[in-house]
Amino acid sequence: MSHIFDLSGQTAVVTGGNKGMGKHISLTLADQGANVVIVSRSGAPEELLETIRDKGVSAHALKHDLSDIDGISRLVESIYQHVDRVDILVNNAGVQRRSDAVEFSQEDWDFVQNVNAKAVFFLAQAIGKNMLENGSGKIINIASLLSFQGGIRVPAYAASKGAVAMFTKSLSNEWASSGVNVNAVAPGYIATEMNEALINDEDRSKQILDRIPAGRWGDPSDIAGTVAFLASKASDYINGEIITVDGGWMGR
Ligand SMILES: NC(=O)c1ccc[n+]([C@@H]2O[C@H](COP(=O)([O-])OP(=O)(O)OC[C@H]3O[C@@H](n4cnc5c(N)ncnc54)[C@H](OP(=O)(O)O)[C@@H]3O)[C@@H](O)[C@H]2O)c1
């Protein structure tokens, strides 16, 4: 008998599934039995694909720049050339641009909105259509603490993640009754490439650490378990939720 977290026979698309948190999400979903399609700008190292295949599931990597919104229909065609159906979509890819608000450029604003919000919505729309036809599916968007807070020197990022939180709820409101769960995970401060500038800034890094009750930055592997939970039938009655995984930050 399969257990409640079992994903055997299901297929997951993980954007940005090649590095950072996304890599751990890809590996954890594969551990639960899901086939994995990784979408990213740089593809995925053969070693990662082999590690996934060694778990007895299939692994594909597709190169696509998600800032190219018009290209999303091509991306989706290409996904369905590799797999018959998508049961789980993890919208994890994201970018950051840091600058004082008075100097923040339109170019950076548009880039961040396109990758972090617009691509997430339109990929969810395109794959969600098929999930609605199937009568089942799990969409998990990676939000942020900046879905709730404004942050410092990251106005476009905060705006984009605020949007992710709200359209996670909008999609959920429309699709929950058709068997498609749309939820989000809001990670706290996780030690990945994206946060190198913060980690290297001693003062900011200390300010951040002082507020985390768990007493440490998050590890990129800390997020994958919650994503796997939201991908599984254990979360069938969770809809439009944004789960913080932050070492207690939001409780302070
Ligand atoms: N780190 C944190 O503290 C933190 C906190 C809250 C939320 N998040 C969110 O968590 C998600 C993962 O972040 P991370 O920290 O793991 O970041 P990361 O280590 O910088 O990885 C970002 C991932 O996104 C992919 N990506 C970036 N731009 C892309 C584009 N235009 N097209 C396709 N793929 C693209 C990258 O792959 P390629 O470089 O190969 O394209 C990479 O796999 C993001 O949505 C981020 O906003 C992070």
The ligand as a Gaussian input file, in Angstrom:
#p B3LYP/6-31G(d) Opt

LIG

0 1
 N       17.544000      32.139000      -0.807000
 C       16.594000      32.677000      -0.059000
 O       16.838000      33.114000       1.070000
 C       15.194000      32.776000      -0.554000
 C       14.216000      33.220000       0.335000
 C       12.898000      33.287000      -0.085000
 C       12.563000      32.901000      -1.367000
 N       13.543000      32.481000      -2.216000
 C       13.104000      32.070000      -3.535000
 O       13.414000      30.702000      -3.703000
 C       13.619000      30.423000      -5.093000
 C       14.953000      29.728000      -5.288000
 O       15.962000      30.592000      -4.834000
 P       17.463000      30.144000      -4.484000
 O       17.848000      30.922000      -3.294000
 O       17.573000      28.664000      -4.489000
 O       18.192000      30.821000      -5.724000
 P       19.483000      30.454000      -6.578000
 O       20.378000      29.517000      -5.831000
 O       20.001000      31.755000      -7.021000
 O       18.837000      29.659000      -7.786000
 C       17.935000      30.307000      -8.659000
 C       17.400000      29.278000      -9.631000
 O       16.532000      29.917000     -10.565000
 C       16.976000      29.645000     -11.901000
 N       16.705000      30.829000     -12.704000
 C       17.028000      32.112000     -12.404000
 N       16.644000      32.933000     -13.400000
 C       16.070000      32.157000     -14.345000
 C       15.500000      32.432000     -15.612000
 N       15.452000      33.663000     -16.125000
 N       15.020000      31.389000     -16.323000
 C       15.072000      30.142000     -15.835000
 N       15.605000      29.818000     -14.637000
 C       16.113000      30.818000     -13.904000
 C       18.466000      29.376000     -11.740000
 O       18.961000      28.497000     -12.748000
 P       19.939000      29.042000     -13.908000
 O       20.887000      29.994000     -13.254000
 O       20.559000      27.854000     -14.507000
 O       18.965000      29.675000     -14.820000
 C       18.513000      28.626000     -10.412000
 O       18.214000      27.284000     -10.579000
 C       13.506000      31.772000      -5.798000
 O       12.201000      31.960000      -6.289000
 C       13.771000      32.768000      -4.676000
 O       13.199000      34.018000      -4.943000
 C       14.836000      32.414000      -1.851000

